[in-house]
């Protein structure tokens, strides 16, 4: 008997009729992109008309909606949902309100964890081991990711493996997967040529299929059998039960864009014409944060204020020297913002979201810049629950805990803040109604003390000042021109930060002209930081504001110093200004190795000064470890006095060999 090949193309209503009461449903989408809107609409329509399917569990990673009722926001009707496991609640505010009012159970898990749990479900595994979430509200010792009192079941546990703490996340089996693609053949093979992202569609489909569930795919067109190239198929037909062809309005690329071939990677476009940001608080924050960009590094940018860094990188022509990524799976290109956030123009490639989080969790990110809703004196940051609003963590926890360096960015206050930039200075026209820097955050999305134990560099950038996470807590390290600490900063905080010797923020940030950031990031101006006083045989090295992010920075610095010493033609007595100098925790030993090399080959003596006590301590430790005399002073005058005495001593006793540099060269 011949078996007829099944045509899987059905209407949205026919497909949604397969969803049963009590099912666990997962859906795709990232912010406003790649959302199977026709399927959400059909599910809402069926429930409103029949009160079925009822009591569903919704599992999703990023928010998928417009925050006004579209996307998963359609699923707010009472009785439709009984439980939600999501990374973001902010894009379905009525569902979040139901959770807040104890009408449904809910868990707010990290986005990457949910993304990776799809794979665990697909493989029949009981759950996921991860360090992501330790010492945050996700940790069962601090709430276990439960969003309300109605939620009592523990789905996160602390376990110990080989003496190390891990979190174990229990997998929830999936009955229905709602996914989206561009084209499908009658057999259900799905391609994504016009989508901006691929997300977790394959893992979600496999998770539902291997649990005996239903996979429903929304597409914009049907093609004939044999038309799709095997390597273009992102979800094979063996995983798909139903294919629904959506009309154009329900298959927009995102809610603000019908279709943009550049965002889909179908064409490459010139980026020089991208709009320039106006010089306001958002641009000031983005400009200052951009100084932390690691050349040749991999960077993630969060939503909100951090998005501006992509525009600044393009404006300053830095984009070719860094690789911007999004947790949604974008690698390279110019990141999009607004309704297209998560996508990019001229991307190098697009990978699945769960694979991107593998890369992030494993330490692949050199830097991230993320937003902050609240920050406290211990350096803890809250972005997930504040002001009576359940927003959710999104990918924030995965990203912030695992990046090599973290920049939190946002305005100093919120709610009506208005500033003016006049003659290179900041003036607060109207202060925000609410403080962001409070005594204790409402919910801990990022643990400052935990970051300290792992020696993770963290700074907090606002339009008027910059803080740094130090062992003692939050330290004020930079102040914008025109800002008075006693008038514009301290009165608008619920705690007093550590204030030692904050310096002025770079004045270029506050001028509406290019900052020449590329020269800084590539260390092209390092030679200007080296000067030599032949009469006293003292080499001056001004490292004020210089940042050592990578070993390449140390190499470039060493080259500039050696060139200065060679011009002197003999061993020199060096004085180094380390005020405002920053160095990655992992590079102190490499930096000390450079000093040892210079002492062996070019220096007669060396001394340095820094007002930052922590920097002095770390520098002293690194130098002593190599058997070098530290000579790290707090005051410039003391360092200069030491160098001058050393120069006089060398001259008096003839310890000034002219041939040392030549032989070293």
C-alpha positions in Angstrom: 0.0 0.0 0.0 1.4 3.4 -1.0 1.8 6.0 1.7 0.9 9.5 0.6 3.3 12.3 1.5 1.6 14.7 4.0 1.0 18.3 3.1 1.6 20.1 6.4 0.2 23.5 5.4 -2.9 24.4 7.5 -4.6 27.6 8.7 -3.6 29.3 11.9 -6.9 28.3 13.6 -6.5 24.6 12.5 -3.0 24.6 13.9 -3.9 26.2 17.2 -6.7 23.7 17.6 -4.0 21.2 18.4 -3.1 23.0 21.6 -4.7 21.3 24.7 -5.6 22.6 28.1 -2.6 22.5 30.5 0.0 22.3 27.7 3.5 23.7 28.1 3.9 26.1 25.2 7.1 27.8 24.0 7.3 30.6 21.5 10.1 32.4 19.7 10.9 36.1 19.2 13.4 38.6 20.4 12.1 42.0 21.7 10.1 43.1 18.6 11.7 40.8 16.0 10.9 37.3 14.6 7.6 37.0 16.4 5.0 34.5 15.1 2.2 37.1 15.4 -0.4 35.1 13.4 0.0 32.2 15.8 -0.3 34.4 18.9 -3.4 36.0 17.4 -5.0 32.7 16.7 -4.3 31.4 20.2 -5.8 34.5 21.7 -8.8 34.3 19.4 -9.6 30.7 20.2 -9.4 31.4 24.0 -11.6 34.5 23.8 -14.2 32.5 21.8 -14.1 29.2 23.7 -12.1 29.7 26.9 -9.8 27.0 25.6 -7.0 26.1 25.7 -6.8 27.0 29.4 -4.2 26.7 32.1 -1.2 26.9 29.8 2.4 27.2 30.9 4.3 29.7 28.7 8.1 29.3 28.3 10.1 32.0 26.4 13.5 33.6 26.5 13.6 37.3 25.6 10.5 39.4 25.6 8.5 39.0 22.4 6.1 41.9 22.0 5.6 45.6 21.7 4.7 46.2 25.4 1.2 47.3 24.3 -0.6 44.0 23.7 1.0 42.4 20.7 3.2 39.3 20.7 2.9 37.4 24.0 1.0 40.3 25.3 -2.0 38.8 23.6 -1.9 35.9 26.2 -3.0 38.1 29.2 -6.6 36.9 29.3 -7.5 35.4 32.8 -7.4 31.6 32.7 -5.3 31.3 29.6 -2.0 31.1 31.4 -1.4 29.4 34.8 2.4 29.6 34.8 5.1 31.6 33.0 8.8 30.8 32.8 10.5 33.7 31.1 13.6 36.0 31.0 11.5 39.1 30.3 8.1 40.2 31.5 8.3 43.8 30.4 7.0 43.2 26.9 3.8 41.6 28.2 2.8 44.0 31.0 -0.6 42.6 31.6 0.9 39.1 32.1 3.4 40.7 34.4 0.6 42.4 36.3 -1.2 39.0 36.7 2.1 37.6 38.1 2.5 40.5 40.5 -1.1 40.0 41.7 -0.5 36.3 42.4 -3.0 35.2 39.7 -0.4 33.1 37.9 2.8 31.4 39.0 6.0 32.7 37.5 9.8 32.3 37.3 12.2 34.9 35.9 15.2 32.9 34.8 18.2 34.2 32.9 17.7 34.3 29.1 20.7 32.1 28.3 19.6 29.5 30.8 16.2 29.1 29.2 17.8 29.1 25.8 20.1 26.3 26.8 17.3 24.4 28.6 15.6 23.9 25.2 18.6 21.8 24.2 18.5 19.9 27.5 14.8 19.1 26.8 15.6 18.1 23.3 18.2 15.7 24.5 16.0 14.2 27.2 18.2 15.6 30.0 16.8 16.5 33.4 18.2 20.0 33.4 21.2 22.3 33.2 24.2 22.9 35.3 25.4 26.5 35.2 27.2 29.1 37.4 24.9 31.8 35.9 22.7 33.3 38.6 24.9 32.6 41.6 24.4 35.2 44.3 21.6 36.9 42.4 17.8 36.7 43.0 17.9 33.5 40.9 20.0 31.7 43.5 17.6 29.7 45.7 19.2 31.3 48.8 17.9 34.6 47.5 14.5 33.6 46.1 15.1 31.0 43.4 13.8 33.2 40.6 10.2 33.0 41.9 8.3 36.2 41.0 5.5 36.0 43.7 4.2 34.2 46.7 2.0 31.9 44.7 5.0 30.3 43.2 6.4 27.7 45.6 7.9 24.9 43.6 11.7 25.0 43.4 13.2 24.7 39.9 16.7 26.0 40.8 19.0 24.2 43.2 22.5 24.9 44.6 24.8 21.9 44.0 28.5 21.3 44.7 30.7 19.7 42.1 34.4 19.1 42.9 34.2 21.8 45.6 32.6 24.4 43.4 29.1 25.8 43.7 26.8 25.4 40.7 23.1 26.0 40.0 21.0 23.2 38.6 18.0 24.3 36.6 15.3 21.8 36.2 14.0 21.3 32.6 10.3 21.6 31.9 9.1 19.4 29.2 7.5 21.2 26.2 4.3 20.2 24.5 3.9 22.9 21.9 6.5 25.0 20.1 5.5 28.1 18.1 8.3 29.0 15.8 8.8 31.2 12.7 10.7 31.1 9.4 10.5 32.6 5.9 9.8 29.8 3.5 8.5 26.3 3.9 7.9 23.4 1.5 4.9 21.1 1.9 7.0 18.7 4.0 7.6 21.4 6.6 11.3 22.2 5.9 11.8 25.7 7.1 14.3 28.4 5.9 15.0 31.8 7.3 16.4 33.9 4.5 14.3 37.0 5.2 14.5 36.8 9.0 16.9 39.0 11.0 17.6 36.3 13.5 17.4 32.5 13.8 17.1 32.4 17.7 16.2 29.0 19.2 13.7 27.7 16.6 15.6 24.5 16.0 16.1 23.7 19.7 12.5 24.5 20.5 11.2 22.4 17.7 13.4 19.5 18.7 12.4 19.8 22.4 8.7 19.6 21.6 9.0 16.9 18.9 11.1 14.6 21.2 8.5 15.0 24.0 5.8 13.8 21.6 4.5 17.4 21.3 3.4 19.6 18.4 5.6 22.0 16.4 3.8 24.9 14.5 5.8 27.0 12.2 4.7 30.4 10.8 6.1 31.4 7.4 5.4 34.0 4.7 5.4 31.6 1.7 5.2 28.0 0.5 7.6 26.7 -2.1 7.6 23.5 -4.0 9.3 20.3 -2.9 13.0 20.2 -3.8 13.3 24.0 -4.1 15.0 24.6 -0.7 18.7 24.0 -0.6 19.7 21.6 2.3 22.1 24.0 3.9 19.5 26.8 3.9 17.0 24.7 5.9 17.3 25.7 9.6 14.5 23.4 10.9 14.0 20.1 9.1 10.5 18.9 8.2 10.8 15.9 10.5 10.4 18.2 13.4 7.4 20.2 12.1 3.8 19.2 12.3 2.0 22.3 10.9 3.0 25.2 8.6 0.9 28.4 8.7 1.2 31.0 6.0 0.8 34.4 7.6 -0.4 37.6 5.9 2.2 40.4 5.6 1.0 42.4 8.5 1.3 39.4 10.9 4.8 38.6 9.5 6.5 41.9 9.8 10.3 41.7 10.3 9.6 43.6 13.5 6.8 45.9 14.7 8.6 49.0 13.3 9.9 47.5 10.0 8.0 45.5 7.4 11.2 44.2 5.8 14.8 45.4 5.6 17.1 43.2 3.4 20.2 44.7 5.2 18.9 43.4 8.5 18.2 40.1 7.0 21.8 39.9 5.7 20.6 39.8 2.1 22.6 42.9 1.1 25.4 45.0 2.6 24.8 48.7 2.8 27.1 51.8 3.4 27.2 52.7 7.1 28.8 56.1 6.8 25.4 57.7 6.3 23.9 56.5 9.6 22.4 59.3 11.6 24.7 61.1 14.1 23.5 61.2 17.7 22.8 64.7 19.1 24.9 65.7 22.1 22.7 64.9 25.0 22.8 62.8 28.1 22.5 59.6 26.1 25.4 60.5 23.8 27.6 61.6 26.7 27.1 58.2 28.4 27.7 56.3 25.2 30.8 58.4 24.4 32.4 57.8 27.8 31.5 54.1 27.7 33.1 53.8 24.2 36.5 54.6 25.8 36.3 51.2 27.4 36.0 49.4 24.0 38.8 46.8 23.7 40.5 46.9 20.2 40.1 43.6 18.4 37.8 42.5 21.2 34.3 41.0 21.3 31.6 43.3 22.8 27.9 43.0 23.8 25.7 46.0 24.1 22.4 46.0 26.1 19.2 47.8 25.3 18.7 51.5 26.2 21.6 53.8 26.8 24.3 51.1 25.8 22.8 50.9 22.3 24.3 54.3 21.6 27.8 52.9 21.7 27.2 51.3 18.3 26.4 54.7 16.8 29.5 56.2 18.5 31.7 53.4 17.3 30.5 54.0 13.7 30.8 57.8 14.1 34.4 57.5 15.4 35.3 54.9 12.7 36.1 52.3 15.4 33.7 49.6 14.1 36.3 47.8 12.0 38.5 47.3 15.1 35.9 45.7 17.4 33.3 43.0 17.0 29.9 43.9 18.3 27.5 41.1 19.1 24.1 40.6 20.5 22.8 37.7 22.7 20.2 37.1 19.9 23.0 35.6 17.8 24.5 38.5 15.8 28.3 38.6 15.3 29.8 41.8 13.7 28.3 44.6 11.8 26.6 47.8 12.9 24.0 46.9 15.6 20.5 48.1 15.1 18.4 49.9 17.7 14.8 50.7 18.4 12.3 48.1 17.1 15.2 46.3 15.3 17.2 45.9 18.5 19.1 42.5 18.5 19.7 42.6 14.7 22.5 44.3 12.7 23.4 45.6 9.3 26.4 44.1 7.6 26.7 41.3 10.2 29.5 38.8 9.8 27.2 35.9 10.6 24.1 35.0 12.6 24.2 32.0 14.9 21.5 30.5 17.1 20.8 32.2 20.4 21.7 29.2 22.6 25.1 28.9 20.8 25.8 32.6 21.5 25.1 32.1 25.2 27.5 29.1 25.2 30.1 31.6 23.9 29.2 34.2 26.4 29.0 31.8 29.4 32.4 30.4 28.5 34.1 33.8 28.8 34.1 34.8 25.1 33.1 38.4 25.8 35.9 40.9 26.3 33.5 43.6 27.4 29.8 44.4 27.8 27.9 47.6 28.3 24.5 47.1 30.1 21.8 49.4 31.5 21.1 49.9 35.2 17.8 50.8 36.9 19.2 50.8 40.4 22.7 50.6 42.0 23.7 50.4 45.6 26.8 51.1 47.6 28.1 47.5 47.3 28.0 47.8 43.5 24.9 45.6 43.1 22.7 46.4 40.1 19.0 45.9 39.6 17.4 45.8 36.2 14.8 43.1 36.8 12.2 44.3 39.4 11.9 47.9 40.5 9.3 50.6 41.2 6.6 48.0 41.6 7.3 46.8 38.1 8.3 43.2 37.1 10.6 43.7 34.1 12.8 40.6 34.1 16.5 40.1 33.7 16.7 39.1 30.0 20.2 38.1 29.1 21.7 40.5 31.7 22.8 37.9 34.2 24.6 35.6 31.7 26.3 38.6 30.1 27.3 40.6 33.2 28.6 37.6 35.1 30.8 36.3 32.4 32.2 39.3 30.5 35.9 40.1 31.1 34.9 43.7 31.9 31.6 45.3 32.6 30.3 48.8 32.0 26.9 49.7 33.4 25.4 52.8 31.7 22.5 55.0 32.5 21.4 58.5 33.6 22.3 59.5 37.2 18.6 60.1 38.0 15.4 59.2 36.2 12.0 60.9 35.6 12.2 64.2 34.0 16.0 64.7 34.0 17.0 67.5 31.6 20.6 68.5 31.0 22.4 71.1 28.8 25.9 70.9 27.4 27.3 74.4 27.2 30.9 75.4 26.4 32.1 71.9 27.1 30.3 71.7 30.5 27.3 69.9 31.8 24.5 71.9 33.5 21.6 70.2 35.2 18.5 72.0 33.9 16.1 69.8 35.8 16.9 67.0 38.1 15.2 63.6 37.7 12.5 62.8 40.2 13.9 59.4 41.3 17.3 58.3 42.5 19.1 55.4 40.9 21.9 55.2 43.4 20.1 53.9 46.4 21.1 52.3 49.7 20.0 48.8 48.7 18.6 47.5 45.4 15.1 46.1 45.4 16.3 43.0 43.6 19.9 41.8 42.9 20.4 41.2 39.2 24.2 41.7 39.5 26.2 41.0 42.6 29.0 43.5 43.2 30.7 41.5 45.9 30.6 38.4 43.8 32.3 40.3 41.0 34.9 41.4 43.4 35.7 37.8 44.4 36.3 37.1 40.7 38.4 40.3 40.2 36.0 41.4 37.4 36.6 45.1 36.4 33.3 47.0 36.7 32.5 50.7 36.1 29.2 52.7 36.2 28.9 55.5 33.7 26.4 58.4 33.9 26.1 61.7 32.2 27.7 63.5 35.1 30.1 61.1 36.7 31.7 57.7 36.7 32.0 55.2 39.5 34.2 52.1 39.9 33.7 49.0 41.8 36.4 48.8 44.4 37.0 46.3 47.3 35.4 48.9 49.7 32.4 49.5 47.5 31.4 52.1 44.9 34.1 54.8 44.3 33.6 58.1 42.5 36.5 58.2 40.0 35.4 60.8 37.3 33.3 64.0 37.3 32.0 65.8 34.3 33.1 69.4 33.7 30.6 71.8 35.2 29.4 69.3 37.8 29.9 70.0 41.4 30.2 66.9 43.7 28.5 68.5 46.7 25.7 70.1 44.6 25.0 67.7 41.7 26.1 64.2 42.9 26.0 63.5 46.7 22.6 65.0 47.4 21.0 62.8 44.8 22.4 59.5 46.2 21.1 57.6 49.2 24.6 56.7 50.2 28.0 58.4 50.1 30.4 56.7 47.7 34.1 56.5 48.3 35.6 59.8 47.2 39.4 60.0 47.0 40.7 62.0 44.1 38.2 61.9 41.2 39.4 63.4 37.9 37.6 65.2 35.2 35.9 63.2 32.5 37.7 63.5 29.1 36.7 67.0 27.8 36.4 65.6 24.3 33.2 63.9 25.4 31.4 67.2 25.8 32.3 68.8 22.5 30.1 68.2 19.5 32.9 67.1 17.2 34.8 63.8 16.6 36.7 62.6 19.6 39.5 60.9 17.6 38.7 57.8 19.7 40.4 55.5 17.3 43.8 57.0 18.1 43.3 56.3 21.8 42.0 52.8 21.3 44.9 51.8 18.9 47.4 53.6 21.1 48.5 55.8 18.2 49.3 58.8 20.5 51.4 56.9 23.0 54.6 58.6 21.9 53.1 61.9 23.0 52.9 60.5 26.6 56.7 60.1 26.7 59.1 63.1 27.3 62.7 63.3 28.2 64.6 66.0 30.3 68.2 65.6 29.2 69.5 68.1 31.8 68.3 65.8 34.6 68.3 62.5 32.7 64.7 61.9 33.6 62.2 60.2 31.4 58.6 61.3 32.1 55.8 58.9 31.2 52.3 60.4 31.5 49.8 57.5 31.8 46.9 59.6 33.2 43.6 58.2 31.9 45.4 55.4 30.0 43.7 52.0 30.0 45.5 48.7 29.7 42.9 46.3 28.4 45.0 43.7 26.7 48.5 42.4 26.4 48.8 44.3 23.1 48.3 47.6 25.1 51.4 46.6 27.2 53.3 45.8 24.1 52.5 49.1 22.5 53.4 51.0 25.7 56.7 49.2 26.0 57.6 50.1 22.5 56.9 53.8 23.1 59.0 53.8 26.3 61.9 51.9 24.6 61.9 54.4 21.7 62.1 57.3 24.2 65.0 55.6 26.0 66.8 55.0 22.8 66.6 58.6 21.9 68.2 59.4 25.3 71.1 57.1 24.4 71.6 55.9 27.9 69.9 54.5 31.0 67.3 56.9 32.3 65.6 57.6 35.6 61.9 57.4 34.9 58.9 59.0 36.6 55.5 57.5 35.7 52.1 59.3 36.3 49.5 56.6 37.1 46.7 59.0 38.1 43.6 57.8 36.4 45.5 54.8 35.0 43.4 51.6 34.7 44.5 48.1 34.2 42.7 44.8 33.9 43.1 42.7 37.0 44.6 39.8 35.0 47.3 42.0 33.5 49.2 43.3 36.6 51.8 40.5 36.3 52.4 41.2 32.6 52.7 44.9 33.4 55.3 44.1 36.1 57.1 41.9 33.6 57.4 44.9 31.3 58.9 47.0 34.1 61.3 44.3 34.9 62.4 44.2 31.2 62.9 48.0 31.2 64.9 47.9 34.5 67.1 45.2 33.0 67.7 47.1 29.8 66.8 50.8 29.9 66.1 52.2 33.3 68.6 53.3 35.9 65.8 53.8 38.4 62.0 54.1 38.1 59.3 55.5 40.3 55.6 56.1 39.9 52.8 57.9 41.6 49.0 57.3 41.9 46.4 58.8 44.1 44.4 55.5 43.9 45.3 53.5 46.9 44.1 50.2 45.5 46.1 50.7 42.3 49.2 51.5 44.4 48.7 48.3 46.4 48.2 46.1 43.4 51.2 47.6 41.7 53.4 47.1 44.7 52.3 43.5 45.0 53.1 42.8 41.4 56.5 44.4 41.5 57.5 42.8 44.8 56.5 39.4 43.3 59.3 40.0 40.7 61.8 41.2 43.2 61.6 44.8 42.1 61.6 47.8 44.5 58.1 49.2 44.2 58.7 53.0 44.6 55.0 53.7 44.2 54.1 57.1 45.8 50.8 58.8 46.4 52.0 62.3 45.6 53.6 63.5 42.4 56.1 65.6 44.4 57.4 62.6 46.2 58.0 60.6 43.0 59.8 63.5 41.3 61.9 64.0 44.4 62.9 60.4 44.4 63.8 60.5 40.7 65.9 63.7 41.0 67.8 62.2 44.0 68.5 59.0 42.0 69.7 61.0 39.0 72.0 63.1 41.2 73.3 59.9 42.9 74.0 58.2 39.5 75.7 61.3 38.2 77.9 61.7 41.3 79.0 58.1 41.3 79.3 57.7 37.6 76.5 55.2 37.4 75.3 56.5 34.1 76.5 54.1 31.4 76.0 55.5 27.9 76.3 52.1 26.2 73.5 50.3 28.0 70.7 51.3 25.7 72.8 50.6 22.6 73.7 47.1 23.8 70.1 46.4 24.7 69.0 47.6 21.2 
